[in-house]
Amino acid sequence: MKKNSLNTFKLKEKKDSTFKFLFTVLIESFSIGISVVASIIAGAIVGWLIDEKVFKGKYSPWITTIFIIFGAAGGIRNLIWYRRKRMKEISKNEKDNKF
């Protein structure tokens, strides 16, 4: 009887750890997506403000476009940073589980 309850406990513990892992990955994915979109939007807003307020619309689409590209580059940089961080955590966990 005790062995059966021990197996049930192990299954529940495994299920909880799997759920925790999936929830962590889901939250990280949302934060990466929000970070990329926010970088692009911030670049667009800054570019538009510089166009309209500093140059008074003289270079209207160009500076906004350039800053949108800067925002996209920043978003991609954040994406790469998150990926590297996650890969370090995975490799650290694999090393810990080997021993």
Protein Blocks (a to p, Z undefined) as FASTA:
>chain_A
ZZmmmmmmmmmmmmmmmmmmmmmmmmmmmmmmmmmmmmmmmmmmmmmmmmmmmnnomlmm
mmmmmmmmmmmmmmmmmmmmmmmmmmmmmmmmmmmmmZZ
